[in-house]
Amino acid sequence: MSGEYLDNFDPAEGEVYDIIPDSDEIDVALAADAAENAFPAWSAASIEERSKILMKVASLIQRDLGEFARAECVDNGKPLALARNIDIPRAIKNFEFFASAIVNFSSESHSTGGVVNYTLRNPIGIVGAISPWNLPLYLFTWKIAPALAAGNCVVAKPSEITPMTACMLSEICIEAGLPRGVLNIVHGLGPKVGKAISSHPKIKAITFTGGTKTGAEIASIAAPMFKKMSLELGGKNPNIIFADCVPNERFGHKGNYEEMLETTVRSSFQNQGEICLCGSRIFVEKKMYDKFKTDFVERVKTLKVGDPLESATNQGAIVSKQHMEKILYYIELAKEEGGKILCGGNRVTLEGRCKNGWVIEPTVIEALPYNCRTNMEEIFGPVVTLTPFETEEEVLMMANSTEYGLASIIWTENITRAHRVASKIQTGIVWINCWMERDLRTPFGGMKNSGVGREGGLEALRFFTEPKNVCLKIKE
């Protein structure tokens, strides 16, 4: 135990407001030992008992929803309304869903020729969970809940940038009656704590959400140790908008233009664009490009950028000074690459308590080559690009041109085209005429450099269990 601490910043103020432990490999080892001691009893507990405790955790977060939402807002810089209406309710739902799912989780059996094969699915043991800063409690619980439901013990690292709600969760878990050592939360830096979790011999599986580069580093440590891995990594998601979204009175075609426009603003800038699922590359069919550009920029300019604690704020602060500087770098790079800034592009100076906050205007850029760095590299901020296209083949080529393949959005009234484009686009998730509609039963994850494995529903419970086939010959 180092006895050292890290500063924790309020992004809206740009000031330190708390400190967190600067833990190291010794703390991870102690956590792994605690998990090892707790595992026999927790894994042997009935499914109903584990489910009951997870449901209790969910109810206690619900009880303290307002406190959790404010903590998430102050820690991350996101609007309070977003934390209250999306982040914390989703964390509650994660516990509720997996508490129910484990009760209904079943395995396979096969009978043929006097032989019966059946599959046992046992908990792995100790799993490591490493979570990002953009949706802190939302994604932290997305990993912890299924791991615990399946009977594992967990050593978990929240982001050192947004640690507060993870700390609050630990208190909730104690109150809910989760046994000592079942969930062990270790705060600290990735190169120390994250690396120690990835390399600890007692930790048999790693679930990680974060950047592709960090995912590669984790894989380089965990893969030679033959650990199970689930890596949900970066994205550079295409949003493809076909011209049939525009109403056509001549042919009696109503379209869904207004819904598309409103959703596209949200899918571009929700949570300051700091969501791996945001559509950062907007491709618009050429015949409606000018109309869309005018209407979209007009809508974006109405977004209120301000104090995250104020109810009218649509976009709050960037999570850290370092990340703000990265985003501003890419805006300057876009200019060098020939891009035209249609709106935004600047750091915002607010009044009052947020005068030193890390805030950037929502930014829309056009006239960039589809394969320039701005369009190829993950920015992860309130920056989108507009690119016209003429044919389906052209837009698929541009959409699939990055190393990423996490999510995509398709807007069209042509059902045949929708299915055809969905089958050809190289992403693990495809939304058609919507965005961020999530059914927790469905598999979640990306292809190419956007990840390895799938989370969600039965996919998560399968990941957090070890299958064992038993073959029994029945005597006649």
C-alpha positions in Angstrom: 0.0 0.0 0.0 1.6 3.2 -1.2 -0.2 5.7 1.0 -0.2 8.1 -1.9 -3.1 9.9 -3.4 -4.2 11.4 -6.8 -6.0 14.6 -7.4 -9.6 14.3 -8.6 -10.9 17.2 -10.7 -14.3 18.8 -11.3 -14.1 19.3 -15.1 -16.7 22.1 -15.1 -14.5 24.1 -12.7 -11.1 22.8 -13.8 -10.2 22.5 -10.1 -9.3 19.7 -7.7 -12.3 18.8 -5.5 -11.2 15.5 -4.0 -8.4 12.9 -3.8 -8.4 9.2 -4.5 -5.9 6.4 -3.6 -2.9 6.0 -5.9 -3.0 2.2 -5.5 -0.4 -0.2 -6.8 0.3 -3.9 -7.4 0.4 -4.5 -3.7 -3.2 -3.4 -3.3 -4.3 -5.5 -6.3 -2.6 -8.5 -4.7 -4.5 -7.9 -1.5 -7.7 -7.6 -3.4 -7.0 -10.8 -5.3 -6.3 -12.6 -2.0 -9.6 -11.3 -0.5 -11.5 -12.5 -3.6 -9.8 -15.9 -3.4 -10.9 -16.3 0.2 -14.5 -15.2 -0.7 -14.9 -17.3 -3.8 -15.8 -20.7 -2.3 -18.7 -19.4 -0.4 -20.0 -17.0 -3.0 -19.8 -19.5 -5.9 -21.6 -22.1 -3.7 -24.4 -19.6 -2.8 -27.7 -20.4 -4.5 -28.6 -18.5 -7.6 -31.6 -17.1 -5.7 -29.4 -15.8 -3.0 -27.1 -14.1 -5.4 -30.0 -12.7 -7.3 -31.6 -11.3 -4.1 -28.4 -9.4 -3.2 -28.1 -7.9 -6.6 -31.7 -6.8 -6.6 -31.0 -5.2 -3.2 -28.1 -3.3 -4.7 -30.3 -2.0 -7.5 -33.0 -0.8 -5.0 -30.4 1.0 -2.9 -29.0 2.8 -6.0 -32.6 3.8 -6.9 -33.0 5.1 -3.3 -29.9 7.3 -3.7 -30.4 8.1 -7.4 -30.2 11.9 -6.9 -26.9 11.7 -5.0 -25.4 9.3 -7.6 -26.5 11.6 -10.4 -24.9 14.7 -8.9 -21.7 12.8 -8.1 -21.5 11.6 -11.7 -22.2 15.1 -13.0 -19.5 16.7 -10.9 -16.9 13.9 -11.5 -17.4 13.6 -15.3 -18.7 17.0 -16.4 -21.8 15.6 -18.1 -25.2 17.4 -17.7 -27.0 16.5 -14.4 -30.1 15.7 -16.4 -28.3 13.1 -18.5 -26.8 11.4 -15.4 -30.2 11.4 -13.7 -32.2 10.2 -16.7 -29.7 7.9 -18.5 -26.6 6.9 -16.6 -27.8 6.0 -13.1 -31.1 4.4 -14.2 -29.1 2.2 -16.6 -26.7 1.2 -13.8 -29.8 0.2 -11.8 -31.1 -1.8 -14.8 -27.8 -3.6 -15.1 -28.1 -5.1 -11.7 -31.8 -5.8 -12.1 -31.4 -7.5 -15.5 -28.5 -9.8 -14.5 -30.2 -10.6 -11.2 -33.1 -11.9 -13.2 -31.1 -13.3 -16.1 -29.1 -15.6 -13.8 -32.2 -17.2 -12.5 -33.3 -18.0 -16.0 -29.9 -19.0 -17.3 -29.8 -22.5 -18.6 -27.3 -24.9 -20.2 -27.5 -27.4 -23.0 -28.0 -31.2 -23.1 -28.0 -33.6 -26.1 -29.1 -37.2 -26.1 -28.3 -39.8 -28.9 -27.7 -43.5 -29.1 -27.8 -44.2 -25.3 -25.4 -41.3 -24.6 -26.3 -38.1 -22.9 -24.1 -35.0 -23.1 -24.8 -32.0 -20.9 -22.9 -28.8 -20.2 -22.1 -27.4 -16.8 -21.3 -23.7 -16.6 -19.3 -22.9 -13.5 -18.0 -19.5 -12.4 -14.5 -18.8 -13.5 -13.2 -17.7 -10.2 -11.7 -14.2 -9.9 -12.2 -11.8 -12.8 -10.7 -8.4 -13.4 -13.0 -5.5 -14.6 -11.5 -2.3 -15.9 -13.9 0.5 -16.8 -13.7 3.9 -18.6 -14.5 7.4 -17.6 -17.2 8.4 -20.1 -20.1 6.5 -18.6 -18.6 5.7 -15.2 -21.3 3.8 -13.2 -23.2 2.7 -16.3 -20.3 0.7 -17.7 -18.8 -0.3 -14.3 -22.0 -2.1 -13.4 -22.3 -3.5 -16.9 -19.3 -5.6 -16.1 -19.7 -6.2 -12.4 -23.3 -7.3 -12.3 -23.0 -10.3 -14.7 -19.7 -11.4 -13.1 -21.2 -11.4 -9.7 -24.5 -13.0 -10.8 -22.5 -15.9 -12.4 -20.8 -16.6 -9.0 -17.4 -14.9 -9.6 -15.5 -12.6 -7.3 -14.3 -9.4 -8.9 -11.3 -7.1 -8.7 -12.5 -3.9 -10.4 -10.7 -0.7 -11.4 -12.8 2.4 -12.2 -11.2 5.2 -14.2 -9.0 7.3 -12.0 -10.6 10.3 -13.7 -14.1 9.5 -12.5 -13.9 7.4 -9.4 -16.7 8.8 -7.2 -19.7 6.7 -8.1 -17.6 3.5 -7.9 -16.7 4.5 -4.3 -20.4 5.1 -3.5 -21.3 1.7 -5.1 -18.9 0.0 -2.7 -20.9 1.4 0.3 -24.1 0.4 -1.3 -22.9 -3.2 -1.8 -21.9 -3.5 1.9 -25.3 -2.2 2.9 -27.0 -4.7 0.5 -25.2 -7.6 2.3 -22.7 -8.5 -0.4 -20.1 -10.7 1.4 -16.7 -9.3 2.2 -14.1 -9.9 -0.6 -16.7 -10.6 -3.3 -16.3 -7.2 -4.9 -13.0 -5.4 -4.5 -12.7 -1.9 -6.0 -9.1 -0.7 -6.4 -8.6 2.9 -7.4 -5.5 4.1 -9.3 -3.7 4.6 -12.6 -3.9 2.2 -15.5 -0.1 1.6 -15.8 0.0 0.4 -12.2 -3.4 -0.9 -11.2 -4.7 -1.9 -14.6 -1.5 -3.6 -15.5 -1.4 -5.4 -12.2 -5.0 -6.7 -12.7 -4.1 -7.9 -16.2 -1.0 -9.7 -15.1 -2.1 -11.2 -11.7 -2.0 -15.0 -11.9 -5.1 -15.5 -9.7 -7.3 -13.3 -12.0 -8.5 -15.6 -14.8 -10.5 -13.3 -17.0 -10.3 -9.6 -18.0 -13.2 -7.5 -19.1 -12.1 -4.0 -20.3 -13.8 -1.0 -22.0 -11.6 1.8 -23.2 -9.2 2.8 -26.0 -7.9 0.4 -28.6 -4.3 1.1 -27.7 -4.9 0.3 -24.1 -6.8 -2.8 -25.1 -3.8 -4.0 -27.2 -1.5 -3.5 -24.1 -3.9 -5.5 -21.9 -4.1 -8.3 -24.5 -0.3 -8.4 -24.8 -0.2 -9.2 -21.1 -3.3 -11.4 -20.7 -3.1 -13.5 -23.9 0.2 -15.2 -23.1 -1.3 -16.1 -19.7 -4.4 -17.7 -21.5 -6.9 -15.5 -19.7 -10.3 -15.0 -21.1 -10.8 -11.5 -22.5 -13.6 -9.3 -23.4 -12.4 -6.0 -24.9 -14.8 -3.3 -25.9 -12.7 -0.7 -27.6 -12.8 2.4 -29.7 -15.1 3.5 -32.5 -15.4 5.9 -35.4 -19.0 5.3 -36.2 -20.7 6.2 -39.5 -24.1 7.8 -39.6 -25.5 7.2 -43.1 -28.5 9.3 -44.2 -30.3 8.5 -47.4 -32.4 11.1 -49.3 -35.7 9.2 -48.8 -35.8 10.7 -45.3 -37.1 13.9 -46.9 -40.9 14.0 -47.4 -42.1 13.8 -51.0 -45.7 15.1 -51.4 -45.7 14.2 -55.1 -45.4 10.5 -54.4 -47.2 10.7 -51.0 -44.0 9.8 -49.2 -43.9 11.2 -45.6 -40.3 10.3 -44.7 -38.9 10.7 -41.2 -36.8 13.8 -41.7 -37.5 15.6 -38.4 -37.0 12.5 -36.3 -33.7 11.8 -38.2 -32.5 15.4 -37.7 -33.3 15.4 -34.0 -31.8 12.0 -33.4 -28.6 12.9 -35.4 -28.0 16.0 -33.2 -28.3 13.7 -30.2 -26.2 10.9 -31.6 -23.5 13.4 -32.5 -23.2 15.4 -29.2 -24.8 13.6 -26.3 -22.5 13.4 -23.4 -20.2 15.9 -25.2 -19.7 13.3 -27.9 -17.8 11.2 -25.3 -19.7 8.0 -26.1 -18.1 5.2 -28.1 -21.4 4.8 -30.0 -21.7 8.4 -31.2 -22.0 8.8 -34.9 -19.0 11.0 -35.6 -18.9 10.6 -39.4 -22.1 11.8 -41.0 -22.6 10.7 -44.6 -25.5 12.4 -46.4 -26.9 11.5 -49.9 -25.9 14.3 -52.2 -29.4 15.3 -53.4 -30.3 16.4 -49.8 -26.9 17.4 -48.6 -27.4 21.1 -48.6 -30.8 21.0 -46.9 -29.5 18.7 -44.2 -26.4 20.8 -43.7 -28.4 24.0 -43.2 -31.0 22.4 -40.9 -28.4 20.4 -38.9 -26.1 23.3 -38.2 -29.1 25.4 -37.2 -30.1 22.8 -34.7 -26.6 22.3 -33.3 -26.3 26.1 -32.7 -29.3 25.9 -30.4 -27.6 23.5 -28.0 -26.9 25.1 -24.7 -23.3 24.7 -23.6 -23.0 25.5 -19.9 -22.8 24.5 -16.3 -23.6 20.8 -16.1 -25.5 21.3 -12.9 -28.0 23.6 -14.6 -31.2 21.9 -15.9 -31.1 23.8 -19.3 -27.6 22.6 -20.2 -27.4 20.2 -23.2 -23.6 19.9 -23.2 -21.3 20.1 -20.2 -17.6 19.9 -19.7 -14.9 17.7 -21.3 -13.8 15.1 -18.8 -10.2 16.3 -18.4 -7.8 19.1 -19.5 -5.7 16.5 -21.4 -8.7 15.2 -23.3 -9.9 18.8 -24.1 -6.5 19.6 -25.6 -6.6 16.4 -27.7 -10.0 17.4 -29.1 -8.8 20.9 -29.9 -5.8 19.4 -31.6 -8.0 17.5 -33.9 -10.1 20.5 -34.7 -6.9 22.3 -35.8 -5.8 19.2 -37.7 -9.1 19.3 -39.6 -8.4 22.8 -40.7 -5.0 21.8 -42.0 -6.5 18.9 -43.9 -8.8 21.3 -45.7 -11.9 21.1 -43.5 -14.4 24.0 -43.2 -15.8 24.7 -39.7 -19.5 25.2 -40.1 -20.1 25.9 -36.4 -18.2 25.6 -33.2 -14.5 24.8 -33.1 -13.5 26.7 -30.0 -13.0 26.4 -26.3 -15.9 28.1 -24.4 -15.3 30.4 -21.5 -18.3 30.4 -19.2 -19.1 32.7 -16.3 -19.3 32.0 -12.6 -18.0 28.8 -11.1 -17.3 27.3 -14.6 -15.0 30.1 -15.8 -12.0 27.8 -15.8 -13.9 24.7 -17.0 -12.9 22.4 -19.8 -15.6 23.2 -22.3 -15.7 23.0 -26.1 -18.4 24.1 -28.5 -20.2 21.4 -30.5 -18.3 21.4 -33.8 -19.4 20.5 -37.3 -16.8 20.2 -40.1 -17.3 19.6 -43.9 -15.1 19.4 -47.0 -12.7 16.8 -45.6 -11.5 13.7 -47.6 -13.2 10.6 -46.3 -9.8 9.0 -45.6 -8.0 11.9 -43.8 -6.8 11.6 -40.3 -9.7 13.5 -38.9 -12.1 11.0 -40.4 -10.0 7.9 -39.6 -8.9 8.5 -36.0 -11.1 8.5 -32.9 -11.6 12.0 -31.5 -14.2 11.1 -28.8 -15.6 14.6 -28.3 -18.2 17.0 -29.7 -16.8 16.9 -33.2 -18.6 15.5 -36.3 -17.8 15.6 -40.0 -20.2 15.9 -42.9 -19.5 14.1 -46.2 -21.8 13.8 -49.2 -22.2 10.6 -51.2 -23.9 9.6 -54.5 -24.3 5.8 -54.4 -24.8 3.1 -51.9 -21.6 1.5 -53.0 -19.6 4.7 -52.4 -21.0 5.3 -48.9 -20.3 1.7 -47.9 -16.7 2.0 -49.1 -16.2 5.2 -47.1 -18.1 3.9 -44.0 -16.0 0.7 -43.9 -12.7 2.5 -44.5 -11.6 2.9 -40.9 -9.9 0.3 -38.6 -12.9 0.5 -36.3 -16.1 -1.4 -36.5 -18.2 -0.7 -33.4 -21.6 0.8 -34.4 -23.4 2.4 -37.3 -26.6 4.3 -37.9 -28.7 4.0 -41.1 -31.5 6.3 -42.0 -33.8 5.2 -44.9 -37.4 4.4 -45.6 -36.4 1.7 -48.1 -36.6 -1.6 -46.1 -34.7 -3.6 -48.7 -31.9 -1.1 -48.7 -31.9 -1.0 -44.9 -31.3 -4.8 -44.7 -28.8 -4.7 -47.6 -26.7 -2.0 -46.1 -26.9 -3.5 -42.6 -25.5 -6.8 -43.9 -22.6 -5.1 -45.7 -21.5 -2.5 -43.1 -18.6 -3.7 -40.9 -19.9 -2.9 -37.4 -21.0 -5.1 -34.6 -24.1 -2.9 -33.9 -26.4 -1.4 -36.6 -29.2 1.0 -35.7 -31.8 1.6 -38.4 -33.9 4.8 -38.1 -32.9 5.1 -34.4 -29.9 5.4 -32.1 -29.1 4.0 -28.7 -32.1 1.9 -28.4 -30.8 -0.9 -26.2 -32.3 -4.2 -25.3 -30.0 -5.7 -22.6 -30.7 -9.2 -24.0 -28.8 -8.5 -27.2 -25.0 -9.0 -27.8 -23.0 -5.8 -27.6 -19.5 -5.3 -29.1 -17.5 -4.4 -32.2 -15.4 -6.0 -35.0 -12.0 -5.1 -36.4 -10.1 -2.8 -33.9 -13.3 -2.1 -32.0 -13.1 -5.1 -29.8 -12.9 -8.8 -29.0 -16.0 -10.7 -27.7 -19.5 -9.6 -26.9 -21.1 -8.3 -23.7 -24.8 -8.2 -22.8 -27.5 -10.8 -22.1 -26.5 -14.4 -22.2 -23.3 -13.5 -24.0 -22.1 -11.9 -20.7 -23.1 -14.9 -18.6 -21.4 -17.3 -21.0 -18.2 -15.2 -20.8 -18.2 -15.2 -17.0 -18.6 -18.9 -16.8 -16.4 -21.9 -17.8 -18.3 -24.5 -19.8 -17.6 -28.2 -19.1 -19.1 -31.0 -21.1 -20.2 -34.1 -19.3 -20.8 -37.3 -21.4 -22.7 -40.1 -19.7 -23.4 -43.5 -21.3 -26.7 -44.9 -20.1 -26.6 -48.7 -19.4 -29.5 -50.7 -20.7 
